[in-house]
Amino acid sequence: QRVLLPQGYPESVSPDYLRYQCWDSVQALCSTLLGALATRAVLQAMGVGDSAATVTGATLTWVLR
C-alpha cells in the first residue's frame, strides 16, 4: 500500500482515488503488454527466429514497417 497509495491516504485524496488508481494500473499493464506484443510481432515479421530468413528480407520488412 505504501508504494501505490499517497501519503496520508485516504484523508489526503478524493473519495474516488482508489478506483482511479486501480483503473490507471490496469491501463498501464495493458499498455505494457501491447508494447511487448507489438515488438514481438515486428521482430517475427523481420524473421527473427526463422533460420530461413535473410538479412535483406529483414531489412526490407523493417523499412516497409
PDB file of N, CA, C and O in Angstrom:
ATOM      1  N   GLN A   1       0.817  -1.202   0.000  1.00  0.00           N
ATOM      2  CA  GLN A   1       0.000   0.000   0.000  1.00  0.00           C
ATOM      3  C   GLN A   1       0.855   1.258   0.000  1.00  0.00           C
ATOM      4  O   GLN A   1       0.500   2.248  -0.640  1.00  0.00           O
ATOM      5  N   ARG A   2       1.976   1.233   0.709  1.00  0.00           N
ATOM      6  CA  ARG A   2       2.819   2.431   0.781  1.00  0.00           C
ATOM      7  C   ARG A   2       3.402   2.789  -0.585  1.00  0.00           C
ATOM      8  O   ARG A   2       3.708   3.954  -0.839  1.00  0.00           O
ATOM      9  N   VAL A   3       3.554   1.818  -1.449  1.00  0.00           N
ATOM     10  CA  VAL A   3       4.123   2.078  -2.770  1.00  0.00           C
ATOM     11  C   VAL A   3       3.079   2.670  -3.707  1.00  0.00           C
ATOM     12  O   VAL A   3       3.389   3.566  -4.493  1.00  0.00           O
ATOM     13  N   LEU A   4       1.844   2.180  -3.633  1.00  0.00           N
ATOM     14  CA  LEU A   4       0.805   2.584  -4.580  1.00  0.00           C
ATOM     15  C   LEU A   4      -0.043   3.764  -4.129  1.00  0.00           C
ATOM     16  O   LEU A   4      -0.582   4.493  -4.961  1.00  0.00           O
ATOM     17  N   LEU A   5      -0.164   3.957  -2.840  1.00  0.00           N
ATOM     18  CA  LEU A   5      -1.063   4.991  -2.343  1.00  0.00           C
ATOM     19  C   LEU A   5      -0.284   6.176  -1.784  1.00  0.00           C
ATOM     20  O   LEU A   5       0.792   5.997  -1.215  1.00  0.00           O
ATOM     21  N   PRO A   6      -0.817   7.380  -1.941  1.00  0.00           N
ATOM     22  CA  PRO A   6      -0.118   8.574  -1.471  1.00  0.00           C
ATOM     23  C   PRO A   6      -0.077   8.651   0.055  1.00  0.00           C
ATOM     24  O   PRO A   6      -0.870   8.015   0.749  1.00  0.00           O
ATOM     25  N   GLN A   7       0.859   9.440   0.551  1.00  0.00           N
ATOM     26  CA  GLN A   7       0.995   9.621   1.991  1.00  0.00           C
ATOM     27  C   GLN A   7      -0.281  10.243   2.555  1.00  0.00           C
ATOM     28  O   GLN A   7      -0.824  11.190   1.986  1.00  0.00           O
ATOM     29  N   GLY A   8      -0.740   9.715   3.649  1.00  0.00           N
ATOM     30  CA  GLY A   8      -1.944  10.231   4.282  1.00  0.00           C
ATOM     31  C   GLY A   8      -3.234   9.654   3.730  1.00  0.00           C
ATOM     32  O   GLY A   8      -4.320  10.121   4.076  1.00  0.00           O
ATOM     33  N   TYR A   9      -3.129   8.633   2.866  1.00  0.00           N
ATOM     34  CA  TYR A   9      -4.329   8.019   2.304  1.00  0.00           C
ATOM     35  C   TYR A   9      -5.137   7.407   3.427  1.00  0.00           C
ATOM     36  O   TYR A   9      -4.537   6.799   4.313  1.00  0.00           O
ATOM     37  N   PRO A  10      -6.432   7.521   3.458  1.00  0.00           N
ATOM     38  CA  PRO A  10      -7.372   8.063   2.471  1.00  0.00           C
ATOM     39  C   PRO A  10      -7.759   9.520   2.708  1.00  0.00           C
ATOM     40  O   PRO A  10      -8.505  10.093   1.913  1.00  0.00           O
ATOM     41  N   GLU A  11      -7.265  10.127   3.788  1.00  0.00           N
ATOM     42  CA  GLU A  11      -7.670  11.509   4.093  1.00  0.00           C
ATOM     43  C   GLU A  11      -7.086  12.531   3.119  1.00  0.00           C
ATOM     44  O   GLU A  11      -7.640  13.621   2.975  1.00  0.00           O
ATOM     45  N   SER A  12      -5.986  12.204   2.451  1.00  0.00           N
ATOM     46  CA  SER A  12      -5.290  13.181   1.618  1.00  0.00           C
ATOM     47  C   SER A  12      -5.771  13.219   0.166  1.00  0.00           C
ATOM     48  O   SER A  12      -5.273  14.025  -0.620  1.00  0.00           O
ATOM     49  N   VAL A  13      -6.721  12.369  -0.202  1.00  0.00           N
ATOM     50  CA  VAL A  13      -7.185  12.307  -1.593  1.00  0.00           C
ATOM     51  C   VAL A  13      -8.709  12.316  -1.651  1.00  0.00           C
ATOM     52  O   VAL A  13      -9.395  12.178  -0.639  1.00  0.00           O
ATOM     53  N   SER A  14      -9.215  12.484  -2.879  1.00  0.00           N
ATOM     54  CA  SER A  14     -10.672  12.466  -3.048  1.00  0.00           C
ATOM     55  C   SER A  14     -11.190  11.037  -2.865  1.00  0.00           C
ATOM     56  O   SER A  14     -10.421  10.083  -2.975  1.00  0.00           O
ATOM     57  N   PRO A  15     -12.480  10.885  -2.588  1.00  0.00           N
ATOM     58  CA  PRO A  15     -13.041   9.555  -2.314  1.00  0.00           C
ATOM     59  C   PRO A  15     -12.919   8.562  -3.474  1.00  0.00           C
ATOM     60  O   PRO A  15     -12.924   7.353  -3.240  1.00  0.00           O
ATOM     61  N   ASP A  16     -12.813   9.033  -4.699  1.00  0.00           N
ATOM     62  CA  ASP A  16     -12.740   8.115  -5.839  1.00  0.00           C
ATOM     63  C   ASP A  16     -11.306   7.805  -6.264  1.00  0.00           C
ATOM     64  O   ASP A  16     -11.097   7.221  -7.327  1.00  0.00           O
ATOM     65  N   TYR A  17     -10.322   8.182  -5.461  1.00  0.00           N
ATOM     66  CA  TYR A  17      -8.930   7.980  -5.844  1.00  0.00           C
ATOM     67  C   TYR A  17      -8.569   6.508  -5.986  1.00  0.00           C
ATOM     68  O   TYR A  17      -7.868   6.150  -6.933  1.00  0.00           O
ATOM     69  N   LEU A  18      -9.010   5.657  -5.102  1.00  0.00           N
ATOM     70  CA  LEU A  18      -8.648   4.242  -5.162  1.00  0.00           C
ATOM     71  C   LEU A  18      -9.168   3.610  -6.453  1.00  0.00           C
ATOM     72  O   LEU A  18      -8.455   2.845  -7.103  1.00  0.00           O
ATOM     73  N   ARG A  19     -10.391   3.925  -6.819  1.00  0.00           N
ATOM     74  CA  ARG A  19     -10.944   3.402  -8.074  1.00  0.00           C
ATOM     75  C   ARG A  19     -10.135   3.919  -9.267  1.00  0.00           C
ATOM     76  O   ARG A  19      -9.829   3.166 -10.192  1.00  0.00           O
ATOM     77  N   TYR A  20      -9.793   5.206  -9.236  1.00  0.00           N
ATOM     78  CA  TYR A  20      -8.965   5.778 -10.301  1.00  0.00           C
ATOM     79  C   TYR A  20      -7.624   5.058 -10.377  1.00  0.00           C
ATOM     80  O   TYR A  20      -7.178   4.709 -11.470  1.00  0.00           O
ATOM     81  N   GLN A  21      -6.976   4.829  -9.242  1.00  0.00           N
ATOM     82  CA  GLN A  21      -5.664   4.194  -9.228  1.00  0.00           C
ATOM     83  C   GLN A  21      -5.726   2.763  -9.760  1.00  0.00           C
ATOM     84  O   GLN A  21      -4.809   2.315 -10.448  1.00  0.00           O
ATOM     85  N   CYS A  22      -6.794   2.055  -9.445  1.00  0.00           N
ATOM     86  CA  CYS A  22      -6.958   0.692  -9.966  1.00  0.00           C
ATOM     87  C   CYS A  22      -7.054   0.699 -11.487  1.00  0.00           C
ATOM     88  O   CYS A  22      -6.382  -0.089 -12.152  1.00  0.00           O
ATOM     89  N   TRP A  23      -7.876   1.576 -12.040  1.00  0.00           N
ATOM     90  CA  TRP A  23      -8.027   1.643 -13.495  1.00  0.00           C
ATOM     91  C   TRP A  23      -6.752   2.157 -14.159  1.00  0.00           C
ATOM     92  O   TRP A  23      -6.411   1.720 -15.259  1.00  0.00           O
ATOM     93  N   ASP A  24      -6.055   3.064 -13.516  1.00  0.00           N
ATOM     94  CA  ASP A  24      -4.802   3.566 -14.059  1.00  0.00           C
ATOM     95  C   ASP A  24      -3.764   2.445 -14.116  1.00  0.00           C
ATOM     96  O   ASP A  24      -2.997   2.356 -15.074  1.00  0.00           O
ATOM     97  N   SER A  25      -3.740   1.597 -13.100  1.00  0.00           N
ATOM     98  CA  SER A  25      -2.811   0.464 -13.086  1.00  0.00           C
ATOM     99  C   SER A  25      -3.170  -0.559 -14.161  1.00  0.00           C
ATOM    100  O   SER A  25      -2.282  -1.121 -14.802  1.00  0.00           O
ATOM    101  N   VAL A  26      -4.458  -0.802 -14.361  1.00  0.00           N
ATOM    102  CA  VAL A  26      -4.895  -1.719 -15.426  1.00  0.00           C
ATOM    103  C   VAL A  26      -4.480  -1.163 -16.788  1.00  0.00           C
ATOM    104  O   VAL A  26      -4.008  -1.910 -17.645  1.00  0.00           O
ATOM    105  N   GLN A  27      -4.653   0.136 -16.988  1.00  0.00           N
ATOM    106  CA  GLN A  27      -4.266   0.766 -18.249  1.00  0.00           C
ATOM    107  C   GLN A  27      -2.768   0.647 -18.472  1.00  0.00           C
ATOM    108  O   GLN A  27      -2.339   0.353 -19.588  1.00  0.00           O
ATOM    109  N   ALA A  28      -1.970   0.866 -17.452  1.00  0.00           N
ATOM    110  CA  ALA A  28      -0.518   0.767 -17.590  1.00  0.00           C
ATOM    111  C   ALA A  28      -0.103  -0.667 -17.928  1.00  0.00           C
ATOM    112  O   ALA A  28       0.786  -0.880 -18.753  1.00  0.00           O
ATOM    113  N   LEU A  29      -0.737  -1.636 -17.299  1.00  0.00           N
ATOM    114  CA  LEU A  29      -0.448  -3.039 -17.585  1.00  0.00           C
ATOM    115  C   LEU A  29      -0.788  -3.379 -19.036  1.00  0.00           C
ATOM    116  O   LEU A  29       0.004  -4.010 -19.736  1.00  0.00           O
ATOM    117  N   CYS A  30      -1.973  -2.953 -19.480  1.00  0.00           N
ATOM    118  CA  CYS A  30      -2.390  -3.218 -20.862  1.00  0.00           C
ATOM    119  C   CYS A  30      -1.457  -2.541 -21.859  1.00  0.00           C
ATOM    120  O   CYS A  30      -1.138  -3.120 -22.897  1.00  0.00           O
ATOM    121  N   SER A  31      -1.024  -1.341 -21.560  1.00  0.00           N
ATOM    122  CA  SER A  31      -0.109  -0.621 -22.438  1.00  0.00           C
ATOM    123  C   SER A  31       1.230  -1.348 -22.535  1.00  0.00           C
ATOM    124  O   SER A  31       1.801  -1.453 -23.620  1.00  0.00           O
ATOM    125  N   THR A  32       1.724  -1.841 -21.426  1.00  0.00           N
ATOM    126  CA  THR A  32       2.981  -2.589 -21.425  1.00  0.00           C
ATOM    127  C   THR A  32       2.858  -3.876 -22.221  1.00  0.00           C
ATOM    128  O   THR A  32       3.744  -4.215 -23.005  1.00  0.00           O
ATOM    129  N   LEU A  33       1.759  -4.594 -22.020  1.00  0.00           N
ATOM    130  CA  LEU A  33       1.532  -5.829 -22.767  1.00  0.00           C
ATOM    131  C   LEU A  33       1.410  -5.558 -24.263  1.00  0.00           C
ATOM    132  O   LEU A  33       1.955  -6.303 -25.077  1.00  0.00           O
ATOM    133  N   LEU A  34       0.703  -4.503 -24.622  1.00  0.00           N
ATOM    134  CA  LEU A  34       0.547  -4.139 -26.031  1.00  0.00           C
ATOM    135  C   LEU A  34       1.893  -3.829 -26.665  1.00  0.00           C
ATOM    136  O   LEU A  34       2.165  -4.262 -27.785  1.00  0.00           O
ATOM    137  N   GLY A  35       2.735  -3.086 -25.964  1.00  0.00           N
ATOM    138  CA  GLY A  35       4.062  -2.772 -26.483  1.00  0.00           C
ATOM    139  C   GLY A  35       4.903  -4.021 -26.675  1.00  0.00           C
ATOM    140  O   GLY A  35       5.608  -4.146 -27.676  1.00  0.00           O
ATOM    141  N   ALA A  36       4.838  -4.943 -25.730  1.00  0.00           N
ATOM    142  CA  ALA A  36       5.602  -6.184 -25.836  1.00  0.00           C
ATOM    143  C   ALA A  36       5.117  -7.033 -27.003  1.00  0.00           C
ATOM    144  O   ALA A  36       5.926  -7.590 -27.745  1.00  0.00           O
ATOM    145  N   LEU A  37       3.800  -7.135 -27.166  1.00  0.00           N
ATOM    146  CA  LEU A  37       3.247  -7.913 -28.268  1.00  0.00           C
ATOM    147  C   LEU A  37       3.569  -7.277 -29.625  1.00  0.00           C
ATOM    148  O   LEU A  37       3.853  -7.983 -30.592  1.00  0.00           O
ATOM    149  N   ALA A  38       3.525  -5.962 -29.692  1.00  0.00           N
ATOM    150  CA  ALA A  38       3.838  -5.270 -30.943  1.00  0.00           C
ATOM    151  C   ALA A  38       5.302  -5.469 -31.311  1.00  0.00           C
ATOM    152  O   ALA A  38       5.624  -5.711 -32.474  1.00  0.00           O
ATOM    153  N   THR A  39       6.183  -5.369 -30.333  1.00  0.00           N
ATOM    154  CA  THR A  39       7.603  -5.588 -30.593  1.00  0.00           C
ATOM    155  C   THR A  39       7.846  -7.014 -31.057  1.00  0.00           C
ATOM    156  O   THR A  39       8.617  -7.243 -31.989  1.00  0.00           O
ATOM    157  N   ARG A  40       7.202  -7.959 -30.422  1.00  0.00           N
ATOM    158  CA  ARG A  40       7.340  -9.368 -30.815  1.00  0.00           C
ATOM    159  C   ARG A  40       6.878  -9.573 -32.266  1.00  0.00           C
ATOM    160  O   ARG A  40       7.534 -10.266 -33.043  1.00  0.00           O
ATOM    161  N   ALA A  41       5.742  -8.961 -32.616  1.00  0.00           N
ATOM    162  CA  ALA A  41       5.212  -9.106 -33.975  1.00  0.00           C
ATOM    163  C   ALA A  41       6.167  -8.506 -35.006  1.00  0.00           C
ATOM    164  O   ALA A  41       6.376  -9.089 -36.070  1.00  0.00           O
ATOM    165  N   VAL A  42       6.740  -7.360 -34.701  1.00  0.00           N
ATOM    166  CA  VAL A  42       7.681  -6.733 -35.634  1.00  0.00           C
ATOM    167  C   VAL A  42       8.919  -7.606 -35.793  1.00  0.00           C
ATOM    168  O   VAL A  42       9.399  -7.804 -36.908  1.00  0.00           O
ATOM    169  N   LEU A  43       9.436  -8.127 -34.687  1.00  0.00           N
ATOM    170  CA  LEU A  43      10.625  -8.973 -34.774  1.00  0.00           C
ATOM    171  C   LEU A  43      10.339 -10.255 -35.541  1.00  0.00           C
ATOM    172  O   LEU A  43      11.176 -10.710 -36.321  1.00  0.00           O
ATOM    173  N   GLN A  44       9.163 -10.843 -35.328  1.00  0.00           N
ATOM    174  CA  GLN A  44       8.791 -12.038 -36.090  1.00  0.00           C
ATOM    175  C   GLN A  44       8.658 -11.716 -37.577  1.00  0.00           C
ATOM    176  O   GLN A  44       9.092 -12.496 -38.425  1.00  0.00           O
ATOM    177  N   ALA A  45       8.061 -10.574 -37.891  1.00  0.00           N
ATOM    178  CA  ALA A  45       7.903 -10.177 -39.287  1.00  0.00           C
ATOM    179  C   ALA A  45       9.256  -9.960 -39.950  1.00  0.00           C
ATOM    180  O   ALA A  45       9.396 -10.156 -41.157  1.00  0.00           O
ATOM    181  N   MET A  46      10.246  -9.557 -39.170  1.00  0.00           N
ATOM    182  CA  MET A  46      11.590  -9.354 -39.700  1.00  0.00           C
ATOM    183  C   MET A  46      12.344 -10.671 -39.854  1.00  0.00           C
ATOM    184  O   MET A  46      13.424 -10.705 -40.442  1.00  0.00           O
ATOM    185  N   GLY A  47      11.780 -11.749 -39.330  1.00  0.00           N
ATOM    186  CA  GLY A  47      12.417 -13.043 -39.499  1.00  0.00           C
ATOM    187  C   GLY A  47      13.233 -13.500 -38.321  1.00  0.00           C
ATOM    188  O   GLY A  47      13.942 -14.502 -38.423  1.00  0.00           O
ATOM    189  N   VAL A  48      13.161 -12.805 -37.204  1.00  0.00           N
ATOM    190  CA  VAL A  48      13.911 -13.233 -36.022  1.00  0.00           C
ATOM    191  C   VAL A  48      13.391 -14.596 -35.588  1.00  0.00           C
ATOM    192  O   VAL A  48      12.188 -14.787 -35.411  1.00  0.00           O
ATOM    193  N   GLY A  49      14.298 -15.527 -35.420  1.00  0.00           N
ATOM    194  CA  GLY A  49      13.926 -16.871 -35.013  1.00  0.00           C
ATOM    195  C   GLY A  49      13.687 -17.819 -36.174  1.00  0.00           C
ATOM    196  O   GLY A  49      13.528 -19.022 -35.967  1.00  0.00           O
ATOM    197  N   ASP A  50      13.659 -17.298 -37.391  1.00  0.00           N
ATOM    198  CA  ASP A  50      13.449 -18.119 -38.573  1.00  0.00           C
ATOM    199  C   ASP A  50      14.790 -18.355 -39.254  1.00  0.00           C
ATOM    200  O   ASP A  50      15.406 -17.412 -39.752  1.00  0.00           O
ATOM    201  N   SER A  51      15.242 -19.584 -39.279  1.00  0.00           N
ATOM    202  CA  SER A  51      16.560 -19.878 -39.844  1.00  0.00           C
ATOM    203  C   SER A  51      16.617 -19.640 -41.350  1.00  0.00           C
ATOM    204  O   SER A  51      17.703 -19.491 -41.909  1.00  0.00           O
ATOM    205  N   ALA A  52      15.462 -19.602 -42.011  1.00  0.00           N
ATOM    206  CA  ALA A  52      15.428 -19.384 -43.453  1.00  0.00           C
ATOM    207  C   ALA A  52      15.370 -17.899 -43.832  1.00  0.00           C
ATOM    208  O   ALA A  52      15.457 -17.556 -45.011  1.00  0.00           O
ATOM    209  N   ALA A  53      15.225 -17.027 -42.841  1.00  0.00           N
ATOM    210  CA  ALA A  53      15.118 -15.595 -43.127  1.00  0.00           C
ATOM    211  C   ALA A  53      16.475 -15.041 -43.564  1.00  0.00           C
ATOM    212  O   ALA A  53      17.525 -15.499 -43.114  1.00  0.00           O
ATOM    213  N   THR A  54      16.425 -14.047 -44.449  1.00  0.00           N
ATOM    214  CA  THR A  54      17.660 -13.422 -44.916  1.00  0.00           C
ATOM    215  C   THR A  54      17.783 -12.023 -44.339  1.00  0.00           C
ATOM    216  O   THR A  54      16.793 -11.428 -43.914  1.00  0.00           O
ATOM    217  N   VAL A  55      18.981 -11.512 -44.325  1.00  0.00           N
ATOM    218  CA  VAL A  55      19.214 -10.152 -43.844  1.00  0.00           C
ATOM    219  C   VAL A  55      18.503  -9.157 -44.740  1.00  0.00           C
ATOM    220  O   VAL A  55      17.952  -8.171 -44.251  1.00  0.00           O
ATOM    221  N   THR A  56      18.505  -9.394 -46.036  1.00  0.00           N
ATOM    222  CA  THR A  56      17.830  -8.497 -46.972  1.00  0.00           C
ATOM    223  C   THR A  56      16.329  -8.470 -46.708  1.00  0.00           C
ATOM    224  O   THR A  56      15.717  -7.402 -46.697  1.00  0.00           O
ATOM    225  N   GLY A  57      15.744  -9.631 -46.497  1.00  0.00           N
ATOM    226  CA  GLY A  57      14.320  -9.689 -46.206  1.00  0.00           C
ATOM    227  C   GLY A  57      13.975  -8.969 -44.918  1.00  0.00           C
ATOM    228  O   GLY A  57      12.963  -8.273 -44.844  1.00  0.00           O
ATOM    229  N   ALA A  58      14.799  -9.130 -43.917  1.00  0.00           N
ATOM    230  CA  ALA A  58      14.570  -8.444 -42.644  1.00  0.00           C
ATOM    231  C   ALA A  58      14.693  -6.933 -42.815  1.00  0.00           C
ATOM    232  O   ALA A  58      13.905  -6.175 -42.248  1.00  0.00           O
ATOM    233  N   THR A  59      15.679  -6.495 -43.595  1.00  0.00           N
ATOM    234  CA  THR A  59      15.866  -5.062 -43.825  1.00  0.00           C
ATOM    235  C   THR A  59      14.685  -4.479 -44.572  1.00  0.00           C
ATOM    236  O   THR A  59      14.196  -3.411 -44.203  1.00  0.00           O
ATOM    237  N   LEU A  60      14.216  -5.142 -45.602  1.00  0.00           N
ATOM    238  CA  LEU A  60      13.060  -4.647 -46.349  1.00  0.00           C
ATOM    239  C   LEU A  60      11.805  -4.591 -45.485  1.00  0.00           C
ATOM    240  O   LEU A  60      11.034  -3.634 -45.559  1.00  0.00           O
ATOM    241  N   THR A  61      11.610  -5.610 -44.676  1.00  0.00           N
ATOM    242  CA  THR A  61      10.446  -5.612 -43.785  1.00  0.00           C
ATOM    243  C   THR A  61      10.509  -4.440 -42.819  1.00  0.00           C
ATOM    244  O   THR A  61       9.497  -3.787 -42.566  1.00  0.00           O
ATOM    245  N   TRP A  62      11.697  -4.170 -42.276  1.00  0.00           N
ATOM    246  CA  TRP A  62      11.847  -3.071 -41.331  1.00  0.00           C
ATOM    247  C   TRP A  62      11.586  -1.732 -42.016  1.00  0.00           C
ATOM    248  O   TRP A  62      10.943  -0.860 -41.433  1.00  0.00           O
ATOM    249  N   VAL A  63      12.074  -1.557 -43.243  1.00  0.00           N
ATOM    250  CA  VAL A  63      11.864  -0.304 -43.974  1.00  0.00           C
ATOM    251  C   VAL A  63      10.387  -0.127 -44.302  1.00  0.00           C
ATOM    252  O   VAL A  63       9.863   0.980 -44.183  1.00  0.00           O
ATOM    253  N   LEU A  64       9.710  -1.187 -44.709  1.00  0.00           N
ATOM    254  CA  LEU A  64       8.302  -1.094 -45.058  1.00  0.00           C
ATOM    255  C   LEU A  64       7.405  -0.875 -43.837  1.00  0.00           C
ATOM    256  O   LEU A  64       6.282  -0.384 -43.955  1.00  0.00           O
ATOM    257  N   ARG A  65       7.903  -1.236 -42.709  1.00  0.00           N
ATOM    258  CA  ARG A  65       7.113  -1.076 -41.485  1.00  0.00           C
ATOM    259  C   ARG A  65       6.880   0.388 -41.263  1.00  0.00           C
ATOM    260  O   ARG A  65       6.235   0.769 -40.287  1.00  0.00           O
TER     261      ARG A  65
END
